[in-house]
Amino acid sequence: MTFDVAGAAARAVRERSAAWRFIEGFAAAWAEPLEPQDGWNRSDLAAAEEQLRVRLPEAVKEALSLFGKRPDLTSNQDRLLTPSELRLDGETLVFRDENQWVAAWGAALDGDDPEVLIKLDLVDRTEERWDPWLPRFSLACVEMVLSEALFRDGAETADREMSEADISLLEQHFAELPLHSPGTRWFVSDDVVVREDDSQWLWARARTSDALESLVKTLPGEWTTEY
């Protein structure tokens, strides 16, 4: 099954429902199709609202209802929280934790599809603050599913330190996705997704072993690969 990652991501930037279609299409092509049992039911979400004494943004409820029980899409490296694990940090709803507890992602509580923020865990807690991550929760979900795909066990993945030639090669051979979280750029070609972090490291996921072999030839270097 083929899936137009670049086209679907471009649509997801413009419309919340398109973000959910992106995740449905990506899951079907790169993992396993979503099933009704893969999401939390509305009573679970209502219980979370009662516990927190806030109204969850509609996009948060839609996401958890669609794929909140699919750790292969959301929690291979970092972790999407369950409804009962959601917590408040001031006026921010924390919904995702970094795997070594050095960062957390949170959503503002205003609007149906609010801004997503990130907070780093610092030695001096007084210096901690919520910084902008992505402008909409639904778009952060697209970025999350792509990020977690890079770390799925048994998948065709690769990573390595960047070289000086990589940026020009990426821009020449891949399409850049309109996902602009701080320090990160995303690139795609047929059956390959690549994340570039701070011009220092490349993470890649291929849909097939042939596609991964092609990536290694297109971006030569000392890749650590998993087939």
Residue pairs with C-beta under 8 A, 6 or more apart in sequence:
1 28
1 29
2 29
3 25
3 26
3 28
3 29
3 30
5 26
5 177
5 188
5 193
6 175
6 177
6 188
8 18
8 21
8 22
8 25
8 26
9 22
9 142
9 177
9 178
9 179
9 186
9 188
10 177
10 178
11 18
11 21
11 22
12 18
12 19
12 21
12 22
12 138
12 139
12 142
13 139
13 178
13 179
16 59
16 62
16 112
16 113
16 136
16 138
19 136
19 138
19 139
19 141
19 142
20 62
20 63
20 66
20 138
22 142
22 145
23 34
23 66
23 67
23 73
23 141
23 142
23 145
24 33
24 34
24 66
26 145
26 146
26 149
27 33
27 34
27 67
27 70
27 73
27 145
28 34
29 207
30 149
30 205
30 207
31 70
31 72
31 73
31 149
31 152
32 72
34 66
34 67
34 70
37 69
38 66
38 67
38 68
38 69
38 70
39 64
39 65
39 66
39 67
39 68
39 69
40 64
40 65
40 68
40 69
40 82
40 83
41 65
42 61
42 65
44 64
44 83
44 84
45 56
45 61
45 64
45 65
45 83
47 83
47 84
48 56
48 83
48 84
48 86
49 55
49 56
51 84
52 86
52 87
52 88
52 93
54 88
54 93
54 109
55 109
56 86
56 93
57 93
57 107
57 108
57 109
57 111
57 112
57 113
57 114
57 137
58 112
58 113
59 112
59 113
59 114
59 136
59 137
59 138
59 141
60 93
60 95
60 107
60 137
62 138
63 137
63 138
63 141
64 83
67 73
67 74
67 145
68 74
68 80
68 82
68 83
71 79
71 80
72 148
72 152
73 145
73 148
73 149
74 80
74 144
74 145
74 148
75 148
76 148
76 149
76 150
76 151
76 152
76 153
77 99
77 147
77 148
77 150
77 151
78 96
78 97
78 98
78 99
78 144
78 147
78 148
79 96
79 97
79 99
80 95
80 96
80 144
81 87
81 94
81 95
81 96
81 97
86 93
86 94
86 95
87 93
87 94
88 94
89 104
89 106
89 119
89 130
91 108
91 109
92 106
92 107
92 108
92 109
92 117
92 119
92 130
93 106
93 107
93 108
93 109
94 104
94 105
94 106
95 105
95 106
95 107
96 104
96 105
96 144
97 103
97 104
97 105
98 104
101 121
102 120
102 121
103 118
103 119
103 120
103 121
104 118
104 119
104 121
105 116
105 117
105 118
105 133
105 140
106 116
106 117
106 118
106 119
106 130
107 114
107 115
107 116
107 117
107 137
107 140
108 114
108 115
108 116
108 117
113 136
113 137
113 138
114 136
114 137
115 132
115 133
115 134
115 135
115 136
115 137
116 133
116 134
116 135
116 136
116 137
116 139
116 140
117 130
117 131
117 132
117 133
118 130
118 131
118 132
118 133
118 182
119 128
119 129
119 130
119 131
120 128
120 131
121 128
122 128
131 182
132 182
133 140
133 181
133 182
134 140
134 143
134 179
134 180
134 181
139 179
140 181
142 179
143 179
143 181
143 186
146 177
146 179
146 186
146 193
146 195
147 195
149 155
149 193
149 205
150 157
150 159
150 193
150 195
150 203
150 204
150 205
151 157
152 205
154 226
155 205
155 226
156 205
156 206
156 207
156 208
156 209
156 211
156 212
156 225
156 226
156 227
157 203
157 204
157 205
157 206
157 212
157 225
157 226
158 202
158 203
158 204
158 206
158 212
158 215
158 216
158 223
158 224
158 225
158 226
159 201
159 202
159 203
159 204
159 223
159 224
160 201
160 202
160 221
160 222
160 223
160 224
161 200
161 201
161 202
161 221
161 222
162 196
162 199
162 200
162 201
162 202
163 221
166 196
166 202
166 219
166 221
167 196
167 199
169 218
169 219
170 176
170 185
170 187
170 194
170 196
170 219
171 187
173 189
173 218
173 219
174 187
174 188
174 189
174 192
174 194
175 187
175 188
175 189
176 185
176 186
176 187
177 185
177 186
177 187
177 188
179 186
183 197
183 198
184 195
184 196
184 197
184 198
185 195
185 196
186 193
186 194
186 195
186 196
187 193
187 194
187 195
187 196
188 194
189 215
189 218
190 211
191 206
191 207
191 208
191 211
192 204
192 205
192 206
192 207
192 211
192 212
192 214
192 215
193 204
193 205
193 206
194 202
194 203
194 204
194 215
194 219
195 202
195 203
195 204
196 202
197 203
202 219
204 212
204 215
204 223
206 212
206 214
206 215
209 227
212 225
212 227
216 223
216 225
